[in-house]
Amino acid sequence: MLNLMIKGLNATFTALSDPTRRSILSRLTDGRLRITELAAPLPISLAATSKHIKILERAGLVIRDVRGRDHYISLNPMPLAAAADWIESHRTFWESRLNVLASYLGEGDSAVE
């Protein structure tokens, strides 16, 4: 179970590591788009856009719906929620550690004075 979660997070963070893929995800927040619509503003070819979309699909971040010759892509926010939860748990941990360190350093400063 834990290994599946880690693999999912790895795939999500790998997909999010590329600015083109983040741009695609951002554009999908307004609703589903055809691949050609997603590719139009990008400075890359349609084939390269398709490769980026396949990486997003493998990570579960997008869902493809084929209607005849048109391929529609829509956002699946579930993996993003899992990544956000992971980040939040680590943020909480490190904030508490840094607060302890700040207290310690603050006490050390007052002892020197």
N, C-alpha and C positions, 0 to 999 in steps of 0.2 A: 504494500500500500504506500509506504513512504517513498520507495523507489519510483513508483508511478508519479507521485506528486513532484519529486525532484526532476524527473525527466520532463514533465509538463512545464515546470518553471524554467528549466534549461531551454526548452524549445521556445517558450514565450520570450525570454530575455534575448535569445539569439535572434529571433524575428524582430524584436524592438531595437536591436543594435544598429540597424541600418536606417539612415535618414529617408531613403526612398520608401521603405516599408512603413515608417512612421507617418510619412506624408499620405500614403494610401489609406492607412487606418483613420487618419484625421478626416480625410474626404468622405469616408464611409459613415461618419457620425451623423451626417444629414440624411442617410438612407442608402439603399442599394443602388449600385451603378453597374453598367456594362463594362467589361474589361477595356473596350475601346475608349470609353469615357474616362476611365481611370488613367489610361495611358496618355491621353491627349496632352495634358499640361506638363508631363514629365519629359526631361531632356534625354530620354532613353528610348530604345525601340520597343515595339509591341512585344516582341519575343522576350526581351529583358524584363519587361513589366510582368509578363506571364510567369517568368521564373520567380520573381519576387512574390507574386500571388501564391505560387505553389508552396513557398516557404511559410507564408502566413497561414495557408490551409493546413500544413503539417502541424503547425503550432496550435491549430484550432481557433485562431483569431478571426478567420473569415469563413464564410460558407458560400459555396458556389451553387447556383441554381441555373440549370441549363434549360432554356426555352427555345427549341428549334436550333437556329445557328447562334443565338445570343446567349452569352454566359454572363449572368448577373452575380455580382459579389456583394455580400452584406457582412456587416460587422457582427462578431460573436463576442460580447464583452466578458464572458465567464472567465477565460484565462487571465484577462487583465485584472479582474477582481481578486483572483488567487495571488497574482504577483503583488498587487497592492497590499493584500493582507500580510504577505511575507515581508515586504518592505516595512510596513507599519510595526510588525513585531520586532524587527531588528532596530528600527528607529527608537522604539520605547526602551529596549535593552540598552542601547548606547547612550541615550539621553540620561538614563539613571546612572550609568557608569561615569559619564562626564560630570554630572552633578556632584557625585561623591568626590571626584577628583578636584573639582572647583572648590568644594568645601574644605577639602584637605589643604589645598594650596592657599586658600584664604586664611585658614588657621595658621599655617606656616608663616604667612606674611605678618600676621599680628604678633606672633611670638618673637619675630626678629625685631620689631619696633621697640 
